[in-house]
Amino acid sequence: MRWSIGEVAELSRVTPRTLRHYDAIGLLVPAGTAANGYRWYEREQLLRLQQILLLRELGLGLDTIADVLAGQRDPVETLRGHEQRLRDEGQRLGRLADTVSRTIAHLEGGAPMPTEQLFDGFDAEESLAARYGDRVRDHVATARERTKDWTAKDFSAAAQEYDELDARMLALVRAGLAPDDARVLDLVDEHYRLVCRHWTPDRTSYAGLGQLYVDDPRFRARYDALDPALAEFSRDALAAYAEQRL
């Protein structure tokens, strides 16, 4: 049985654009292509897509997924590590849900809520530190200190600057530039200076930030909403900037 790219997109809730990107990078090659250029898939490709989406849910980047599927990494050990992270995150979210429930009960006239319970579960940086190391916690602390006097307008303005940089980076991706092109690095320089308002990364930590954009589901979803190629391109661009200019 064969499925068209549109049918696969509907079944998997993955956009045709993403499927075409997976084909372009060799991650999910269709079973064949018709004379009119239309891709078609068979059950083998659907099962591979299922594995890709599962690994994406676990927070793996596309490069890592390609390695896992190619047998270059032990899939069991990879999955075990991500299983533990998911369980840790699940426990945190469970605490957060309990906090919300206690807050609702308190606001509806229930028992007073101890102040220290107000923020139980609000430790996303701890989750990131468990995944990426204690340096993340230090960066979060630095960012909080530097922005402690910021207003909501300040945060909104910074978010808009990041959005504008993403749009300009996407334009360079679609123009076919390489991540280490001078024009890309000049744009990354603006990104680096914006990041430095919060914390000052060195060569290693700035390249690590780029890897975070690929590996962390929250960052990954943000970039994928613009283009599936943007996260990896940004990672490579930040790594090139770190190597050449830091």
C-alpha positions in Angstrom: 0.0 0.0 0.0 1.2 3.5 -0.8 0.5 6.9 0.8 1.0 10.3 -0.8 2.9 13.0 1.1 -0.4 14.7 1.8 -1.9 11.5 3.3 1.2 10.9 5.4 1.0 14.5 6.6 -2.6 14.0 7.7 -1.9 10.7 9.4 1.2 11.9 11.3 0.1 15.5 11.8 3.5 16.5 10.3 3.4 19.2 7.6 4.3 18.3 4.1 7.0 21.0 4.3 8.6 19.1 7.2 8.4 15.8 5.3 10.2 17.4 2.4 12.9 18.7 4.7 13.4 15.2 6.2 13.8 13.9 2.6 16.3 16.7 1.8 18.5 15.8 4.7 18.2 12.1 4.1 16.4 11.4 7.4 13.2 10.1 5.8 13.5 9.3 2.1 10.2 8.4 0.3 9.8 4.9 -1.2 9.6 6.6 -4.6 8.8 9.6 -6.6 6.3 9.7 -9.4 7.0 11.2 -12.8 5.2 14.3 -11.8 7.5 14.7 -8.8 5.0 13.6 -6.1 6.5 11.6 -3.3 4.9 8.4 -2.1 5.6 6.3 1.0 5.1 2.7 2.1 4.7 1.1 5.5 8.5 1.0 6.1 8.7 4.8 5.8 5.7 5.2 8.1 7.4 3.1 10.8 10.6 5.1 10.4 8.6 8.3 10.7 7.0 7.0 13.9 10.5 6.5 15.3 11.6 9.9 14.2 8.6 11.6 15.9 9.1 9.5 19.1 12.7 10.6 19.3 11.7 14.2 18.7 9.2 13.9 21.6 12.2 12.8 23.7 14.0 16.0 22.8 16.6 14.6 20.4 17.8 16.8 17.6 17.7 15.7 14.0 21.4 14.9 13.8 21.2 12.7 16.8 18.1 11.0 15.5 19.9 10.3 12.2 22.7 8.7 14.2 20.3 6.6 16.3 18.4 5.3 13.2 21.7 4.6 11.4 22.8 2.5 14.3 25.8 4.7 15.1 24.6 5.1 18.7 23.1 2.6 21.1 19.4 3.3 20.8 18.6 1.6 24.2 21.1 3.7 26.1 20.0 6.8 24.3 16.4 6.2 25.1 17.2 5.3 28.7 18.8 8.6 29.3 15.9 10.5 27.8 13.4 8.3 29.6 14.9 9.4 32.9 14.8 13.1 31.9 11.2 12.7 30.9 10.4 11.0 34.3 12.2 13.8 36.1 10.3 16.4 34.1 7.0 14.5 34.7 7.6 14.7 38.5 8.3 18.4 38.3 5.1 19.0 36.3 3.2 16.8 38.8 4.4 19.1 41.6 3.5 22.1 39.5 -0.1 20.7 39.0 -0.4 20.1 42.8 0.7 23.7 43.4 -2.0 25.0 41.0 -4.6 22.8 42.7 -3.6 24.1 46.2 -3.7 27.7 45.0 -7.2 27.2 43.5 -8.4 25.7 46.8 -6.9 28.6 48.7 -8.4 31.2 46.5 -11.8 29.6 46.8 -11.7 30.0 50.6 -9.8 26.9 51.6 -6.9 26.6 54.1 -4.2 29.2 54.0 -1.3 28.2 51.7 2.2 28.4 53.1 4.3 30.9 51.2 7.1 28.4 50.4 4.5 26.3 48.5 3.6 29.0 46.1 6.5 28.2 43.9 6.8 24.5 44.2 7.5 23.1 40.7 8.7 26.4 39.3 12.2 25.1 38.7 12.6 24.8 35.0 16.2 25.8 35.4 16.7 22.8 37.6 15.4 20.6 34.8 17.8 22.3 32.3 20.7 22.0 34.8 20.0 18.2 35.1 20.1 17.9 31.4 22.9 20.3 30.5 25.0 20.7 33.7 25.3 23.1 36.6 26.6 26.0 34.4 23.0 26.4 33.1 22.0 27.2 36.7 24.7 29.8 37.0 23.6 31.4 33.7 20.0 31.5 34.9 21.1 33.2 38.2 23.2 35.7 36.3 20.3 36.5 33.9 17.9 37.0 36.8 20.4 39.4 38.5 20.9 41.4 35.4 17.2 41.7 34.6 15.9 42.1 38.1 14.9 45.7 37.4 13.4 45.1 34.0 9.8 46.0 33.4 7.3 44.0 31.4 8.0 46.4 28.5 11.7 45.7 28.7 11.1 41.9 28.4 8.7 42.4 25.6 11.2 44.6 23.7 13.9 41.9 24.1 11.6 39.2 22.9 10.8 41.2 19.9 14.5 41.7 19.1 15.0 37.9 19.3 12.0 37.4 17.0 13.4 39.9 14.5 16.8 38.1 14.5 15.2 34.8 13.9 13.3 36.2 10.9 16.6 37.6 9.5 18.4 34.4 10.1 15.7 32.5 8.3 16.1 34.7 5.3 19.8 33.8 5.2 18.9 30.1 5.4 16.5 30.4 2.5 19.1 32.4 0.6 21.3 29.4 0.7 24.1 30.9 2.7 26.4 28.6 4.7 26.4 28.9 8.5 30.0 30.2 8.5 29.4 32.8 5.8 30.5 36.3 6.9 27.1 37.7 6.5 25.6 35.0 8.8 28.4 35.6 11.4 27.7 39.4 11.4 24.0 38.6 12.2 25.1 36.1 14.9 27.2 38.9 16.4 24.0 40.9 17.0 22.6 37.8 18.6 25.7 37.4 20.8 25.4 41.0 22.0 21.7 40.5 22.8 22.5 37.4 24.8 25.2 39.3 26.7 22.5 41.6 28.2 21.5 38.5 30.2 24.8 36.6 30.6 28.2 36.6 28.9 29.0 33.3 27.2 32.5 32.2 26.4 33.4 30.2 23.3 32.3 26.9 24.8 29.0 28.1 26.4 28.0 30.0 23.3 28.4 27.0 21.1 26.5 25.1 23.8 23.7 27.5 23.6 23.4 26.7 19.9 23.2 23.0 20.7 20.5 23.8 23.3 18.4 25.3 20.5 18.5 21.8 18.8 18.2 19.5 21.8 15.8 21.2 24.1 12.1 20.6 23.1 11.1 24.1 24.1 13.7 25.9 21.9 13.3 23.3 19.2 9.5 23.9 18.9 10.1 27.7 18.6 12.5 27.3 15.7 10.5 24.5 14.0 7.5 26.8 13.9 9.4 29.0 11.5 11.3 26.3 9.5 12.6 22.8 10.4 16.0 23.7 9.1 16.4 26.8 11.3 17.5 25.1 14.6 20.4 23.2 13.1 21.5 26.2 11.0 21.5 28.4 14.1 23.5 25.9 16.0 26.1 25.6 13.3 26.2 29.4 12.9 26.7 30.0 16.7 29.4 27.3 16.7 31.2 29.0 13.8 30.9 32.4 15.5 32.3 31.0 18.7 35.2 29.4 16.9 36.1 32.4 14.7 35.2 35.4 16.9 35.3 34.5 20.5 
